[in-house]
Amino acid sequence: MGCTRREFLALASMGTVAGVAGCTPASHEPQSPSTDVAADPAVDLSEFEGLALDSSAWRYDDENNVYYQLGLTYCLNPATETYESLAIFVPGAYFTAEKNGDTYTCTVNEKAVVGSFTPATAPILMPINSAALSAQASPTAYGYEGLAPYLGEGCVYVYAGFRGRSAAVDTATGSSELIAGGSPWPVVDLKAAVRYLRYNAAALPCDASRTFVFGFGAGGGLSAVLGASGDSSLFEPYLAEIGAITHDAEGEPVSDAVAGSASWCPVTSYDMADAAYEWCQGQYASEDSRADGTWTQLLSRDLAAAYASWVNEMDLRDSDDAQLTLDETETGVYSMGSYAQALLAEVDDAATYFVQNTAFPYTYTPQRLDDPSFPGDPNLLSGAADGAGEGDAASSGAIEGVAQVQSTIYDSAQSYFASLNEGTWWINYNHRSASVSVSSLRDFVMHLRPARLPSSPYDRPDRSSRANQLFGIGEESTLHFSPCVAQTVEAGAEKYASCEDWNVTLDAAWAEDLEKVDALEVGMAERVDMMNPLAWLSGHYDGYGQSSVAPHWRVNEGLFDTEVSLCTAANLVLALRKYDGVADVAHTPVWGQGHVLAERTGSATSNLIAWVVACCAS
């Protein structure tokens, strides 16, 4: 027999779920807070009245028929209103409005139909507009550019600010005071924004339980964390710190669970990100930080082996429910086994789809997207192309930041694969069946997805990465964070000491950083878990089953992406497909594209909206 979500969360926060017979979440699907449990009489029912949406404060874009509000602070005690506030954009037909000076008093027009939705069914779409997890400021001005596809389909679009990967000074206020940043504040702020929308759902023309988040790169990883960690008790101290909404006017709990998560090339799961990168790409490299004689080459090999051990402990399973594992080869490299074969099968399938659906002559242009600009903030839009590799610019939903190099034109599939096989034969193209097979994961990586980042790329020995910033604390703006790297360095210190570039202080540096706690006395291991969607999706972690997991997921990745391991998206998808309550997982590896908004056809914007519509219809 199941328990209510409120009962489950209460037990989870006390760490007693495992000891209660038959007590598992009745549903992992986001839902409105239960109304069959009496409100706590000690709750102050008026506590969050100051965060109620003012229905008389809407502004109106007459030309495009859009109502909007800017600068809505979503918590009682914001560290910074510049970032902890949001903007809401609503299709005009959803409101009946009365003009009062410069603003409008709006009531919901229940009979309206816009695109695929009505005010009772419209979803909320919330972009995470930072591939590098730099802070995302809330809009201070209105701009319609890019909003048309979302509003035209009947979605409500919400652009929420959040703090970024490191502590910072809010220059907009002129204050010199340092604002806390880093893990888990980006997640905390967006959870507070989701709660604000649910709290004000009655005044908005939407179904607030249908909130979809989406992002690219580290922003895509943050989208995955939000999708996996709904109502997790781990975040409660942080949410309390900023005065995030906890209950409605009747005393019922307000949820921060979302209905769907979409991500492109997600960078996440930082606990094993370095080991995954070295296993997938680094162990096959032999230059720069992985050159012979360097201690970082030895570290790369050791991390690759550590990743194999982790995979064998994880209980990742394929569609036939067989456990995926890795085996050591004669040369000591863990490149064989069902886990490697599962990844290779994805590569083969994507290459086959590519050749069956590509018109030749084909032009290949290597591309990398530095930081996309999803619409919502007029300061970020410049009319650049939506999605990479499309060949034409989109007039709306603009994305900027694509870096391009010289293009190559192939007149036929045969010439394309002959070029890939130049020097050594590793990829097979069957012209008759139009199918493709790659000889090994190693060959694919070395030819098309080589290690671009240095050894231990996220938790770097010199603490120089953006991920090191993400786990910094206050003025200690960059810290070591990975227990896997720390353990590997400790175990190999004697061996590494034989290398001329070894620094004897490194062993202690990791150990010292991992002992540090943040301002709320939360340790590094827990802060790393709070940026890892697998912490709630895999039985390997203590948080498994202790959250409301989104039912709908979309994960796209460019197979030529050198910024992140091939394993990151794959592990997320494998865990989701075995998680009870997840309704659907759309996973699309895209051949021929790298660290971009990878899509096989169409644009990222149109495909995202079509996916949301399909999720809401299911």
C-alpha positions as CSV (number, residue, x, y, z in Angstrom):
1,M,0.0,0.0,0.0
2,G,1.4,3.5,-1.0
3,C,1.4,6.6,1.1
4,T,0.5,10.1,0.2
5,R,3.2,12.3,-1.3
6,R,3.1,14.5,1.8
7,E,3.6,11.5,4.1
8,F,6.4,10.2,1.9
9,L,8.2,13.5,1.9
10,A,7.9,13.8,5.6
11,L,9.3,10.4,6.2
12,A,12.1,11.0,3.6
13,S,13.1,14.2,5.5
14,M,13.5,12.1,8.6
15,G,15.4,9.3,6.8
16,T,12.8,6.7,7.7
17,V,11.3,5.8,4.4
18,A,13.2,2.5,4.0
19,G,12.0,1.3,7.4
20,V,8.3,1.8,6.6
21,A,6.8,-1.3,5.1
22,G,5.2,-0.7,1.7
23,C,5.8,3.1,1.9
24,T,6.8,4.2,-1.6
25,P,5.7,7.3,-3.4
26,A,2.2,6.8,-4.7
27,S,3.3,8.5,-7.9
28,H,6.5,10.1,-9.1
29,E,4.5,12.3,-11.4
30,P,4.3,16.0,-10.5
31,Q,0.9,16.8,-9.1
32,S,-0.9,19.5,-7.2
33,P,-0.3,19.2,-3.4
34,S,-2.6,16.7,-1.8
35,T,-5.8,18.2,-0.4
36,D,-6.9,15.2,1.6
37,V,-4.5,16.0,4.5
38,A,-5.6,18.7,7.0
39,A,-3.4,21.8,6.9
40,D,-1.0,22.3,9.8
41,P,-2.7,24.6,12.3
42,A,0.6,26.2,13.1
43,V,1.1,27.4,9.6
44,D,0.7,31.2,9.0
45,L,-1.8,31.3,6.2
46,S,-1.0,34.9,5.3
47,E,2.8,34.3,5.3
48,F,3.2,34.6,1.5
49,E,0.4,37.1,0.7
50,G,3.1,39.6,-0.3
51,L,4.0,37.3,-3.2
52,A,0.5,37.2,-4.6
53,L,0.4,38.2,-8.3
54,D,-1.2,41.6,-8.8
55,S,-3.9,41.1,-11.5
56,S,-4.1,44.8,-12.1
57,A,-0.5,45.3,-13.0
58,W,-0.4,43.6,-16.4
59,R,1.1,45.5,-19.4
60,Y,0.0,45.0,-22.9
61,D,1.7,44.7,-26.3
62,D,-1.2,45.7,-28.6
63,E,0.7,44.9,-31.8
64,N,1.4,41.3,-30.9
65,N,-1.5,40.7,-28.4
66,V,0.7,39.8,-25.4
67,Y,0.2,40.6,-21.7
68,Y,3.3,40.6,-19.6
69,Q,4.7,41.4,-16.2
70,L,8.3,42.0,-15.3
71,G,10.3,42.1,-12.1
72,L,8.1,39.7,-10.1
73,T,10.2,38.7,-7.0
74,Y,9.5,35.1,-6.3
75,C,10.6,34.7,-2.7
76,L,10.3,36.7,0.5
77,N,14.0,37.2,1.3
78,P,15.9,37.4,-2.0
79,A,19.6,37.7,-1.8
80,T,19.3,39.7,-5.0
81,E,16.1,40.9,-6.8
82,T,18.1,41.3,-10.0
83,Y,18.3,37.5,-10.2
84,E,15.6,36.2,-7.9
85,S,12.7,37.6,-9.9
86,L,10.9,36.6,-13.1
87,A,8.8,37.8,-16.1
88,I,5.6,36.2,-17.4
89,F,4.4,36.4,-21.0
90,V,0.8,35.4,-21.8
91,P,-1.1,35.0,-25.1
92,G,-3.5,38.0,-25.2
93,A,-6.6,35.9,-25.9
94,Y,-6.3,34.2,-22.5
95,F,-7.3,37.4,-20.7
96,T,-10.3,39.7,-20.6
97,A,-8.7,43.0,-19.6
98,E,-9.8,46.4,-18.3
99,K,-7.4,49.3,-18.9
100,N,-6.4,51.4,-15.8
101,G,-3.8,54.0,-16.8
102,D,-0.6,52.3,-18.1
103,T,-1.6,48.9,-16.9
104,Y,-4.5,46.4,-17.2
105,T,-6.6,44.4,-14.8
106,C,-6.9,41.0,-16.3
107,T,-9.2,38.1,-15.6
108,V,-8.9,34.7,-17.2
109,N,-11.0,34.1,-20.3
110,E,-12.0,30.5,-19.8
111,K,-13.4,30.1,-23.3
112,A,-10.2,31.1,-25.2
113,V,-8.4,28.7,-27.4
114,V,-4.8,29.5,-28.6
115,G,-3.0,26.9,-30.7
116,S,-3.3,23.6,-28.9
117,F,-4.4,24.9,-25.5
118,T,-7.0,26.7,-23.4
119,P,-6.4,28.7,-20.2
120,A,-7.2,25.5,-18.2
121,T,-4.6,23.3,-20.1
122,A,-1.8,25.7,-21.2
123,P,1.6,24.6,-20.1
124,I,4.4,26.9,-18.7
125,L,7.7,26.9,-20.5
126,M,10.7,28.1,-18.6
127,P,14.1,28.4,-20.3
128,I,17.4,28.0,-18.5
129,N,19.4,30.5,-20.5
130,S,23.0,29.7,-19.4
131,A,25.1,27.0,-21.0
132,A,27.9,27.8,-18.6
133,L,25.7,28.4,-15.5
134,S,26.6,32.0,-15.2
135,A,23.9,34.0,-13.5
136,Q,20.7,34.7,-15.4
137,A,19.2,38.1,-14.7
138,S,15.5,38.7,-14.8
139,P,14.4,40.9,-17.8
140,T,14.1,44.6,-17.0
141,A,12.5,45.4,-20.4
142,Y,10.0,43.8,-22.7
143,G,10.9,42.5,-26.2
144,Y,8.6,40.3,-28.3
145,E,11.4,38.8,-30.5
146,G,11.5,35.1,-30.2
147,L,8.3,34.7,-28.2
148,A,6.0,34.2,-31.1
149,P,6.3,30.4,-31.5
150,Y,5.7,29.7,-27.9
151,L,2.8,32.1,-27.3
152,G,1.3,31.3,-30.7
153,E,1.0,27.6,-29.7
154,G,-0.8,28.7,-26.5
155,C,2.0,28.3,-24.0
156,V,2.7,30.7,-21.2
157,Y,6.3,31.7,-21.2
158,V,8.2,32.4,-18.0
159,Y,11.7,33.8,-17.9
160,A,13.1,33.4,-14.4
161,G,16.4,34.8,-13.2
162,F,18.7,32.7,-11.0
163,R,22.1,33.0,-9.4
164,G,25.0,31.4,-11.2
165,R,28.0,29.1,-10.7
166,S,29.9,31.4,-8.3
167,A,29.4,34.1,-5.7
168,A,29.1,37.6,-7.2
169,V,28.4,41.3,-6.6
170,D,25.1,42.6,-7.8
171,T,26.3,45.5,-9.9
172,A,22.7,46.6,-10.8
173,T,22.2,47.7,-7.2
174,G,25.6,49.3,-6.7
175,S,26.2,47.2,-3.6
176,S,29.6,45.7,-3.0
177,E,28.2,42.9,-0.9
178,L,29.0,39.4,-2.1
179,I,25.9,37.4,-3.1
180,A,26.1,33.6,-2.5
181,G,26.3,31.5,-5.6
182,G,27.4,28.1,-6.8
183,S,25.7,24.8,-6.0
184,P,22.9,24.5,-5.2
185,W,21.7,28.1,-5.5
186,P,20.9,27.9,-9.3
187,V,18.5,25.0,-8.6
188,V,17.1,26.6,-5.4
189,D,16.2,29.8,-7.2
190,L,14.5,28.0,-10.0
191,K,12.6,25.8,-7.6
192,A,11.4,29.0,-5.8
193,A,10.2,30.3,-9.1
194,V,8.3,27.2,-9.8
195,R,6.6,27.4,-6.4
196,Y,5.7,31.0,-7.1
197,L,3.9,30.0,-10.3
198,R,2.0,27.3,-8.5
199,Y,1.1,29.6,-5.6
200,N,-0.4,32.1,-8.2
201,A,-1.9,29.5,-10.5
202,A,-5.5,30.8,-9.9
203,A,-4.6,34.2,-11.4
204,L,-2.8,32.7,-14.4
205,P,-4.3,31.2,-17.6
206,C,-2.4,27.9,-17.4
207,D,-2.1,24.5,-15.7
208,A,0.8,25.2,-13.3
209,S,1.4,21.5,-12.9
210,R,2.4,21.5,-16.5
211,T,5.7,23.4,-16.1
212,F,8.5,22.4,-18.6
213,V,12.1,23.5,-18.2
214,F,14.7,23.4,-20.9
215,G,18.4,24.3,-21.3
216,F,21.6,23.6,-23.1
217,G,25.0,22.4,-21.8
218,A,25.3,23.0,-18.1
219,G,21.9,24.7,-18.3
220,G,20.6,21.4,-19.8
221,G,22.1,19.6,-16.8
222,L,20.3,22.0,-14.5
223,S,17.1,21.3,-16.4
224,A,17.7,17.6,-15.7
225,V,18.3,18.2,-12.0
226,L,15.0,20.2,-11.7
227,G,13.2,17.3,-13.5
228,A,14.6,14.7,-11.2
229,S,14.5,16.5,-7.8
230,G,11.0,17.7,-7.4
231,D,10.1,18.3,-3.7
232,S,13.4,16.8,-2.6
233,S,14.0,17.6,1.1
234,L,17.7,18.3,0.4
235,F,16.9,21.8,-0.8
236,E,14.6,22.8,2.1
237,P,17.2,24.6,4.2
238,Y,18.2,26.7,1.1
239,L,14.6,27.4,0.1
240,A,13.9,28.5,3.7
241,E,16.9,30.8,3.6
242,I,15.4,32.8,0.7
243,G,11.8,32.6,1.9
244,A,10.6,30.5,-0.9
245,I,6.9,29.7,-0.8
246,T,6.1,26.5,1.2
247,H,2.2,26.6,1.4
248,D,-0.8,28.3,-0.1
249,A,-3.5,30.4,1.5
250,E,-5.2,27.2,2.8
251,G,-2.0,25.9,4.3
252,E,-1.5,23.2,1.7
253,P,2.0,22.5,0.6
254,V,3.2,24.0,-2.7
255,S,5.3,21.8,-4.9
256,D,8.4,22.6,-7.0
257,A,8.1,19.5,-9.2
258,V,7.9,20.0,-12.9
259,A,6.1,18.1,-15.6
260,G,8.9,17.9,-18.1
261,S,12.6,18.4,-18.7
262,A,14.4,19.0,-22.0
263,S,18.1,19.3,-22.5
264,W,20.6,19.6,-25.3
265,C,24.2,18.2,-24.6
266,P,23.6,18.2,-20.9
267,V,26.7,18.7,-18.6
268,T,25.8,17.3,-15.2
269,S,26.5,14.4,-12.8
270,Y,29.6,16.1,-11.6
271,D,30.6,13.4,-9.1
272,M,31.8,11.1,-11.9
273,A,32.0,13.6,-14.8
274,D,35.9,13.6,-14.9
275,A,36.1,9.8,-14.7
276,A,33.4,9.5,-17.5
277,Y,35.3,11.9,-19.7
278,E,38.6,10.0,-19.2
279,W,37.0,6.6,-19.9
280,C,35.1,7.8,-23.0
281,Q,37.8,10.1,-24.5
282,G,40.8,10.9,-22.4
283,Q,42.3,7.4,-22.1
284,Y,42.8,7.3,-25.9
285,A,44.7,10.7,-26.0
286,S,48.4,11.1,-25.8
287,E,49.1,14.8,-26.2
288,D,49.3,17.9,-23.9
289,S,48.1,17.0,-20.4
290,R,47.9,13.3,-21.4
291,A,51.4,13.2,-22.9
292,D,53.8,10.4,-21.9
293,G,55.6,11.1,-18.6
294,T,53.1,13.4,-17.2
295,W,51.3,12.6,-14.0
296,T,48.0,13.8,-15.5
297,Q,48.3,11.1,-18.1
298,L,48.5,8.5,-15.3
299,L,45.6,10.3,-13.7
300,S,43.6,10.0,-16.9
301,R,44.1,6.2,-17.1
302,D,43.3,5.7,-13.4
303,L,40.1,7.7,-13.7
304,A,39.1,5.7,-16.7
305,A,39.5,2.5,-14.6
306,A,37.6,4.1,-11.7
307,Y,34.7,4.9,-14.1
308,A,34.5,1.2,-15.1
309,S,34.3,0.2,-11.5
310,W,31.5,2.7,-10.9
311,V,29.6,1.4,-14.0
312,N,29.8,-2.1,-12.7
313,E,28.3,-1.0,-9.3
314,M,25.5,1.2,-10.8
315,D,23.0,-1.4,-12.0
316,L,22.4,0.4,-15.3
317,R,20.2,-1.8,-17.5
318,D,19.2,-2.1,-21.1
319,S,15.7,-2.5,-22.6
320,D,15.8,-6.2,-21.9
321,D,16.6,-5.5,-18.2
322,A,20.1,-6.9,-18.5
323,Q,22.8,-5.2,-16.4
324,L,25.3,-3.2,-18.4
325,T,28.9,-3.7,-17.4
326,L,32.5,-3.1,-18.5
327,D,35.3,-5.6,-18.9
328,E,39.1,-5.0,-18.8
329,T,41.0,-5.8,-22.0
330,E,44.5,-7.4,-22.2
331,T,46.1,-3.9,-22.2
332,G,44.4,-2.9,-19.0
333,V,41.8,-0.6,-20.6
334,Y,38.1,-1.1,-19.7
335,S,36.8,-0.7,-23.3
336,M,34.8,-3.9,-23.6
337,G,31.5,-5.1,-22.2
338,S,27.8,-4.6,-22.6
339,Y,27.9,-1.0,-21.5
340,A,30.4,-0.1,-24.3
341,Q,28.4,-2.1,-26.8
342,A,25.2,-0.2,-25.8
343,L,26.9,3.2,-26.4
344,L,28.3,1.9,-29.7
345,A,24.8,0.7,-30.8
346,E,23.6,4.3,-30.3
347,V,26.4,5.6,-32.5
348,D,25.6,3.0,-35.2
349,D,21.9,3.8,-35.2
350,A,22.5,7.6,-35.4
351,A,25.0,7.2,-38.3
352,T,22.5,4.9,-40.1
353,Y,19.7,7.5,-39.6
354,F,22.0,10.2,-40.9
355,V,22.9,8.4,-44.1
356,Q,19.3,7.3,-44.8
357,N,17.9,10.8,-44.3
358,T,20.6,13.1,-45.7
359,A,20.5,14.4,-49.2
360,F,23.9,14.5,-51.0
361,P,25.8,16.6,-51.8
362,Y,26.2,17.1,-48.0
363,T,28.0,20.1,-46.4
364,Y,29.6,19.4,-43.1
365,T,30.5,22.4,-40.9
366,P,32.0,21.8,-37.5
367,Q,30.1,23.9,-35.0
368,R,30.2,24.7,-31.3
369,L,27.5,26.8,-29.5
370,D,29.1,28.8,-26.7
371,D,26.0,30.1,-24.9
372,P,22.5,30.0,-26.4
373,S,20.0,32.8,-25.9
374,F,16.5,31.5,-25.5
375,P,14.0,34.3,-25.9
376,G,12.6,36.3,-22.9
377,D,15.3,38.8,-22.3
378,P,15.5,41.4,-25.1
379,N,19.1,42.2,-24.1
380,L,20.2,38.7,-25.3
381,L,18.6,38.4,-28.7
382,S,20.3,39.4,-31.9
383,G,18.5,37.4,-34.6
384,A,21.1,34.7,-35.0
385,A,20.3,31.2,-36.3
386,D,18.0,29.0,-34.2
387,G,19.8,25.7,-33.9
388,A,23.0,24.7,-35.5
389,G,23.5,23.2,-39.0
390,E,20.1,24.3,-40.3
391,G,21.6,26.4,-43.1
392,D,19.1,29.3,-42.7
393,A,18.4,31.8,-40.0
394,A,15.1,31.7,-38.1
395,S,13.2,35.0,-37.5
396,S,12.1,33.9,-34.0
397,G,13.3,31.8,-31.1
398,A,16.8,33.2,-32.0
399,I,19.9,31.4,-30.7
400,E,23.3,33.1,-30.8
401,G,26.9,32.1,-30.1
402,V,27.6,29.5,-32.9
403,A,31.3,29.3,-33.8
404,Q,32.0,27.9,-37.2
405,V,35.1,26.7,-39.1
406,Q,35.7,25.7,-42.7
407,S,33.0,23.6,-44.4
408,T,33.6,20.4,-46.4
409,I,31.2,19.3,-49.2
410,Y,30.7,15.6,-49.9
411,D,29.0,14.7,-53.2
412,S,27.9,11.2,-52.1
413,A,27.6,8.9,-49.1
414,Q,30.5,6.9,-50.5
415,S,32.8,9.9,-50.7
416,Y,31.8,10.9,-47.1
417,F,32.6,7.6,-45.6
418,A,35.8,7.2,-47.7
419,S,37.0,10.5,-46.2
420,L,36.3,9.2,-42.7
421,N,38.3,6.1,-43.4
422,E,41.3,7.9,-44.8
423,G,44.4,6.5,-43.2
424,T,42.7,3.6,-41.5
425,W,39.4,1.7,-42.0
426,W,37.1,2.0,-39.0
427,I,33.6,2.8,-40.2
428,N,31.6,0.5,-42.5
429,Y,28.9,1.8,-44.9
430,N,26.7,-0.8,-46.5
431,H,25.4,0.9,-49.6
432,R,22.7,-1.7,-50.4
433,S,21.1,-1.5,-47.0
434,A,22.1,2.1,-46.3
435,S,23.4,1.1,-42.8
436,V,26.5,2.0,-40.9
437,S,28.6,0.3,-38.3
438,V,31.6,1.5,-36.4
439,S,34.4,-0.9,-35.5
440,S,34.8,0.2,-31.9
441,L,34.0,3.0,-29.5
442,R,37.7,3.8,-29.3
443,D,37.8,4.3,-33.1
444,F,34.8,6.5,-33.1
445,V,36.1,8.7,-30.3
446,M,39.6,9.1,-31.8
447,H,38.3,10.1,-35.2
448,L,35.2,12.2,-34.4
449,R,35.0,12.9,-30.6
450,P,38.6,13.3,-29.4
451,A,39.4,14.7,-25.9
452,R,39.5,18.5,-26.4
453,L,39.5,19.2,-22.7
454,P,42.5,18.6,-20.4
455,S,42.9,15.6,-18.1
456,S,40.3,15.7,-15.3
457,P,38.5,18.5,-17.1
458,Y,35.9,19.4,-14.6
459,D,37.7,19.1,-11.3
460,R,41.0,20.3,-12.5
461,P,44.3,20.1,-10.6
462,D,44.6,23.9,-10.6
463,R,40.9,24.4,-9.8
464,S,40.5,26.4,-13.0
465,S,37.2,25.0,-14.5
466,R,33.7,26.4,-14.4
467,A,32.7,23.3,-12.4
468,N,35.4,24.2,-9.8
469,Q,33.6,27.6,-9.6
470,L,30.2,25.9,-9.2
471,F,31.4,24.3,-6.0
472,G,33.3,27.3,-4.6
473,I,32.2,28.8,-1.3
474,G,32.0,32.6,-1.0
475,E,35.4,34.2,-1.5
476,E,36.9,30.8,-2.0
477,S,35.5,31.0,-5.4
478,T,36.9,27.8,-6.8
479,L,37.3,24.5,-5.0
480,H,37.9,20.8,-5.7
481,F,34.7,18.8,-5.4
482,S,35.0,15.3,-6.9
483,P,35.3,12.4,-4.4
484,C,36.3,10.1,-7.3
485,V,39.2,12.3,-8.4
486,A,40.2,12.8,-4.8
487,Q,40.3,9.1,-4.1
488,T,42.1,8.4,-7.3
489,V,44.8,11.1,-6.6
490,E,45.2,9.7,-3.0
491,A,45.6,6.1,-4.3
492,G,48.0,7.1,-7.0
493,A,50.1,9.7,-5.2
494,E,53.2,7.5,-4.8
495,K,53.1,6.6,-8.5
496,Y,52.5,10.1,-9.6
497,A,55.4,11.4,-7.6
498,S,57.8,9.7,-10.1
499,C,56.7,12.3,-12.7
500,E,58.6,15.6,-12.9
501,D,55.4,17.7,-13.1
502,W,53.9,16.2,-9.9
503,N,53.1,18.7,-7.1
504,V,53.3,17.2,-3.6
505,T,50.6,19.6,-2.3
506,L,47.9,18.2,-4.7
507,D,47.0,15.2,-2.6
508,A,46.2,17.3,0.4
509,A,44.4,20.0,-1.7
510,W,41.6,17.7,-2.7
511,A,41.2,16.3,0.8
512,E,41.0,19.7,2.3
513,D,38.5,21.1,-0.2
514,L,36.2,18.1,0.2
515,E,35.9,18.8,4.0
516,K,34.6,22.4,3.5
517,V,31.0,23.3,4.2
518,D,29.0,26.3,2.9
519,A,27.2,29.0,4.8
520,L,24.4,26.6,5.7
521,E,26.9,24.1,7.0
522,V,26.2,21.7,4.1
523,G,29.1,19.5,3.1
524,M,30.7,19.2,-0.4
525,A,29.4,15.7,-1.0
526,E,25.8,16.8,-0.5
527,R,26.3,19.9,-2.7
528,V,27.6,17.7,-5.4
529,D,24.6,15.4,-5.1
530,M,22.3,18.4,-5.5
531,M,23.7,19.0,-9.0
532,N,23.3,15.4,-10.0
533,P,20.0,14.1,-11.4
534,L,21.1,10.5,-10.9
535,A,21.1,11.2,-7.1
536,W,17.3,10.7,-7.3
537,L,17.1,8.3,-10.3
538,S,19.5,5.6,-9.4
539,G,19.4,3.2,-6.5
540,H,23.2,3.7,-6.2
541,Y,22.4,7.0,-4.4
542,D,20.7,7.6,-1.1
543,G,18.2,10.0,-2.7
544,Y,16.6,7.4,-4.9
545,G,12.8,7.5,-4.8
546,Q,12.8,10.6,-2.5
547,S,11.5,13.1,-5.0
548,S,8.7,13.8,-7.5
549,V,10.3,13.0,-10.8
550,A,9.0,14.6,-14.0
551,P,7.1,12.2,-16.2
552,H,8.3,13.7,-19.5
553,W,11.9,13.9,-20.7
554,R,13.7,15.0,-23.9
555,V,17.5,14.6,-24.2
556,N,19.3,15.5,-27.4
557,E,23.1,15.3,-27.9
558,G,25.5,16.0,-30.7
559,L,27.6,12.8,-31.2
560,F,30.6,14.9,-32.2
561,D,30.5,16.9,-28.9
562,T,34.0,17.1,-27.4
563,E,32.8,19.2,-24.4
564,V,31.2,16.3,-22.5
565,S,31.4,12.6,-22.2
566,L,29.2,10.4,-24.4
567,C,28.2,8.7,-21.1
568,T,26.5,11.7,-19.5
569,A,23.3,11.7,-21.5
570,A,23.3,7.9,-21.9
571,N,23.4,7.3,-18.1
572,L,20.6,9.8,-17.6
573,V,18.4,8.1,-20.2
574,L,19.2,4.6,-18.9
575,A,18.2,5.6,-15.4
576,L,15.0,7.4,-16.5
577,R,13.8,4.5,-18.7
578,K,13.8,2.2,-15.6
579,Y,12.3,4.7,-13.2
580,D,8.8,4.0,-12.1
581,G,6.4,6.9,-13.0
582,V,8.4,8.3,-15.9
583,A,6.0,8.2,-18.8
584,D,8.3,8.9,-21.8
585,V,12.0,9.6,-22.6
586,A,12.8,10.9,-26.0
587,H,16.6,10.5,-26.6
588,T,18.1,11.7,-29.8
589,P,21.8,11.3,-30.6
590,V,22.6,13.4,-33.7
591,W,25.3,12.4,-36.1
592,G,27.4,15.2,-37.6
593,Q,26.7,17.8,-34.8
594,G,28.8,18.7,-31.8
595,H,28.2,20.9,-28.8
596,V,25.1,22.6,-30.2
597,L,21.3,22.5,-30.0
598,A,21.5,19.2,-31.8
599,E,18.4,18.3,-33.9
600,R,18.1,15.7,-36.7
601,T,15.6,17.9,-38.6
602,G,13.8,21.2,-38.0
603,S,14.7,23.8,-35.4
604,A,15.3,23.4,-31.7
605,T,12.4,25.8,-31.0
606,S,9.8,24.1,-33.2
607,N,10.8,20.6,-32.1
608,L,10.7,21.6,-28.4
609,I,7.2,23.0,-28.7
610,A,5.9,20.0,-30.7
611,W,7.3,17.8,-27.9
612,V,5.5,19.8,-25.2
613,V,2.2,19.6,-27.1
614,A,2.6,15.9,-27.5
615,C,3.4,15.5,-23.7
616,C,0.3,17.4,-22.8
617,A,-1.9,15.4,-25.1
618,S,-0.7,12.0,-23.7
